[in-house]
């Protein structure tokens, strides 16, 4: 079973515009993203950075395009994210209300840049943890200037934290999230603190210190922590602790940038390069299977510059898809 996560940057400036763009069929970025997804050929996929709308209209239209291209995802899930949801407060303290930075998660409209799961396999009823208040996370690292009014309404999740059951043999649970970048703030480091705590949520869920039952294995934690464990901005303690947890394993896709061995991955179009160091090489998307799962292959779609498909990937998104193959129990 191939699992993948990718920030496809399928977001537009206003509500409904993504659906319109997909429906017109002439948007070059959407066409490039669809080509990437067809080449990726995941069995179950988490998309981050995709606009939400009521009734899943946009991802339904996207799935219809993919089906015409030979990739069928009959099962879809998109929950309303925290992005763009009003708080009624001036969270950024600039004297104005109702701006993108005053929402539960940064967003110019409710549903901007959320998450969606697309799967070959049936999707069960999810558990949505996204309304947990930031202050209620054990050990929460709240910014020193947060007001009592903000503490009473500010949710931890920027976009969301979900547990999504996938009906494969033996059962599998996807623990998905899409955190804020740990930048774009001031010396209070609000985004850096929140970013770390969004990853710390999984540690607290696994150790049973939250008012939610820990997930049953087997599970896979996947999404966009927006935090490299070593390099770049941010507070790295939580992501390092998660990677070191005995409950999970880190496939760490490594190797030279170039083609993967078809005998290993079953697909010569997937690259097994680990993120190169330097600008653009931060590891901000992850797939972390639970300890008991057998990982058979892992990689990052990162073709060499001489590969003609590199231009398609660059036209689709600034991000690179991450994939892991597991043996289904």
N, C-alpha and C positions, 0 to 999 in steps of 0.2 A: 504494500500500500504506500503510495507516494503522497506525502503531505507537503504543503508549500504555504509560504506566507509572502506577501508582496504589497508594498505601498505603491499602487498603480496610479496615484495622483488623479483619480477620477472624481475630481471636485471642481465645481464651477462657482461663480460669484454670487449666485442666488438660487432660491429653491426652484426645483423643476427644470433648471437649465441643463443638467446632466441628461435627464430623460429626453429632452428635446434634441440634444446633440446626438445621442445614440439613435434616436428615431430618424433624424435626417440622413444618417449614413454617410456623411461626407467629412467627418471630423478626423484629421490625420492623426491626432494623438490617440483617440479612441481606437482607430484602426490599428495603430502600432501596438497598443496595449492588448488588443484581442489577438494579434499575431503572437505576442509574447506568451499569452496564456495557452494558446494552442500548442506552441512549442514546449512549454513547460509540462503540459499534459498531466497535471496532478489529479489524483483521485479525490482528494478533499483539499480545498483551498481557502485560506483566510486572506481576504483583501482588506487592507487598511487604506485610509485616505479616499473613501468612496462615499458620496453623498447619500444620505438616507432620505426616503420619502415614504409616506404612508402607503401601505399595500405593496411595498417592495417593487414598485413599477420600474425603477431604473435598472436594478439588477436582474429583474425578469427580462427586460429588453436586452440587456447584455448577454444573458444566458441564451436567449433566442438567436442572437448573432453567432455565439460560439457553437451552438448546435448546427447551424447552417454550415459552419466551418469544420464540422466533424467532431466537436468536443461537447458531449452532452452532460449537463448538470441539472438533473430533474429536481434536486432538493436544494432549497435556498433558505437562508436565514439572515435577516437584518433587523436588529433591534434599534429603537430610538436611542441615539447616543446623547451624552451630556453636552456635547458641543453646541453652542448657540442657545442653550436653554437659559432663559433669563433668571437672574437671582433677585432682581429688584434693588440691588445694592451697587454702590460705586466701588467695586472691588479694587480697581487700580488707583483710586484716590485722586483722579484728575478733575473732579467736580462735575463730570457728566455721567448720566445714567444710560443704560441700554446699549452700550458699545460692546464690541466683540470681546474685549478683555473683562467685561463685567458679567459674562455668562458663566455657567457652571464649568464649561470648558471653552477655550477660545473658539469662536465661530461667528461669522457674520450673519448667519441665520440658523435656526434650529435644525439640526441634522447635518450640518456641514461636516465633511470629512469624517465620516463614521467608519463602521466595519461591516463586512458581509462574509458569510460562509457559503461556499458553493460546493456541492458534493455529489458524487455518484451514488452515495449510500443514504438511506433515510436519516433524517435529523430529528431527534427527539425534543421534548420540551426543555428549554434551557433554564438554568438558574442565572438570574441577573443580579449581580452584586453592586451595581453601579450607583445605587442610592446611598451607600454607606457614607456617612459624613467623615471628612478627613480627620476631625478631632477624635473620632471613635476608633481609629486604627491604633492598637496598642503600640506605644512608643512613637506616635506620630511626631514628626519633626516640623511643627508649625512655624511659620515665619514670625519673628518677634513683633511685627507691627500689625498682625491680624486682629481685627476687632471682635468683640463678643458677638456682634450681630453677624459677622461673616462666619465665625465658628459655628453658629447655629444653622447655617444653610449650606456652607461650602462642602460639596461632595468631593471624595477622594479622586474618583475616576475622571480623567479628562474626556475620554470618549466612552470607555466602558470596561468592565471586567465581567466576563461571562463564562459559564460552564456549559458546553454544548455537547450532548450525547450524540454519537454517531453509531448507527446500527450496523456494525460489522460483527463477524463471529467473535464471541467473547466480550463484545462491548468495548467502546473506546470513548473517553471523554476529552474534549478539547477545552483547555483553559486559555482563553484569548484575552488580549488587552492591547491598547494603543495609548501610550503615555505621552505627556507633554514633553517637548524638548526642554532640556535644562538650561535654557538661555532666554534672551529677550526680557530680562527683568533688571532689577537694580541690586544694591548691596544687601538687601534683605534676602535675596536668593530664593524668592518664592517658587519659581519654576523648578529650580534645582532641588529644593526640598520636596516638592510635590512629586517630581519625577522619580526620586529615589523611593518615596513612600508608595508609589503606584506599583513598583516591583516588590517592595517589602510586603505588600498585600498577600502575594502568593506564599511567602514564608510563614506569615501568620495564619493563612488558611490551612496550610499543610501541618502546622504544629498544633492546631486545634484551639488557638486563642481568640478566634472570632466567633460571633454568634451564628455561624454557619457550619454544618457538618463538613469535615474534610472530604475531598474528592476520593472516590474509590478508584484504585488502580485497575486496569492500566489507563493512564492519561498522558496527554502531551500538552505542555505549556508552549504556546506559540503566539507571536505577535511582534509588536514594535516597542521595545522598552525605551528606544531613543537614547540609549546609554551604553557606550562601550565599556567593558570591564577594566580597561587600562588607560586608554587614550581619550583625549577630547575633554570637553566641559562636562560638569556634573559631579555628583557625589556617588562614588563607585561602590560603597560598602554593600548595599543591598544586592546589586547584580552579582557581585563577587560571592556573596553568601548564597545566593540562589544557585549559582553554578557549582558551588561546593557542596550543596545539599545532598545527602545520601539518598534522598527520595527521587532524584532525577539524574539523568546522564547528559553530558554535553557531547554531541557528535563531532563538534569542531571540524567542519569540512575544510580540509587542507589540501595542499598540492600546488603544482605549478599552474599558472593561468594557461588554460588551454582545454582541449577536449578531454572529456572523461573517457574511461575505458568502457566501451559498449558492453563488455562482458560483466562489468561491475554494476552499472546503473541500468542497463537495458535501453539506454537512449543516448546515442552519440551526440545529441544536440544539447546536452546539459554539461555545464562546466563544473569541475570539482575544485575550483580555486577558493581558498580562504580569502577574506577581504585583504587586499594589499595594504601595506602601511602607507601613510601619507594622506593628503587631502582626498576626501571621497572614499577612504578605506576604513572608516569607522564601522564597527560591528554593532548596528543598531536594530537589526531584525534577528530573531532567534526562534529555533524550534528545539525544545528540550523534552524528549520522551522520558516517561517514568522509568525507574531503574530496572524493572523487570522486562521491558520490551527489548527485542532484538533488532538492532539497527543494521541494515545491510548496505546502505549507501547514503551519502549526504553531499551536498554541494551548494554552490552559489552560481546562478546563471550570470556568468561574467565572460563573454567571448572576447578573444583577442581583437585588437584594433583592426587586424587584417581580415577578420571575419565580416562578411557583408551584413550579418545579422546584428552586429554591434550598433549600426546606425539605427536600426529598428528599435532596439532596446533603449537607446539614448533618446529617441523621439517619443517613446512612451512615458518614461519616468526617470527621475534622477536616482531612483532606488533600484536595487538588484533583487530578483526573487531568490529566496532561500528554500531549499527542499531537503527532505529527509525521507528515506524509504525504510519501512519497518515491516517485520513479519507480524501479520495479524494473529493474535492468540487463537 
